[in-house]
Amino acid sequence: MIIDIHSHIIPYVDDGADDWDIAIGLVKSAASQGVVAMVATPHILAENDYTIVEEKIIKNYVELKSRLKENNINVKIYLACEIYVQPDMSLDHQISTFNNNKTYFLAEMPMTEIPRFVAEKFFNFIMDGKIPIIAHPERNLGFQNRYDLAYEFVQRGALMQINASSLLGKYGNKARETAFSFISHNLAHFVASDGHNTERRTIRLKESYDLIASNYGELKARTLFFENPKIAVQGQKNIINEDPVPFDKKEKKSFWNKLKF
């Protein structure tokens, strides 16, 4: 079983599903791969976006669930959003946290950097009992160039979500190497689809689950794809988090040569 905590399956609200057929196709594809639940996480790019699109997101979310039921697609759909980090970002909205549980939220950084304000912003959220899940850090140039920064964020209480397609090489060798390095150093807590459509940014969870299971064992795969996602959706505080392994600057990433593809 798999729970997908990052997807763009609600149509007409962001760059995800273009229409209802694609939305239903995405969830149907997920179901065929063993997905039992998904969190719909449309983009929120700025604080005032909530005023503009939250009502529409909720309306289309309700309709999506109804259409899935009509099509006998038995996947539970929860609601949240993928929040683009901003100095004024808040979580005082119905869709800010997973299933409105007031605890876990999905945060996206610019692909080219880690903004300076983010560490303090996340620290304040964590002190308030709100836990940031950093979306696809393996695709961020800041983390790619400074693995130790990922270690620091996790040490301070943030969590990391790897994209399934990164593990399969869709975003290039550097993103793939970074993703596996974070998993090997216990810095990854979730693997999710970030599925947008049925052609270019598809859902490839079963394929990546099998890849993790073959390299790290079934327990690790189940933790990343099911157990931790379940905990996050339910708003519990017992995320399975093995002690992060710090990076040795002289490390030659010997783990990379040991992986089975």
C-alpha angles and dihedrals in degrees: 000000000000134000115200112209098181122053141132099215100133107097128225097019107085141345091304127088111005096205144356094273091057092044092053090043091055093051092043090053090049091051091053088057095054099267111153099176138018135193112219106218112181117186121270105191100178138011093256090055089081090064091048104043112012094091092049092047092053092046093051091043090058091047092048091055090050093050092048090053090050089053093048093241104153103204120124113231122207127185133234134119142240105247119207106222115253132163090246097044115138137181097217095117136093094245099039097095132038110283086345088286092146091228119074125044133176115233128190124201128199110279092235103050151002106249113233094235094057099081093055092041092053091045090056092049091049091050086054092053095258114129120207119217108200110220117228098336089173089072094052115099091214092059093038090057096038113036088172090068089062088053091052094050092050092046088056093053107270121130130218131225119198122204114241091222091055088063088054095051100253094132096043138270096290094055090046093049091047092049093052091044091055091049092048090051094048092248096122120080103170141026115204138170104240081202115185106165145350097259117040106009101034134163111267102165101131092052092050092043090057090048092054092044092052093050103035105016136260093281093058092047093049090049094052098040104034121002099051094039089052091051092049094049091049092049095236122151101222100094110170101246121168115204109282114244113226119231121251109219088217093051113127094202092246087170089074092066091051096056120109116224 
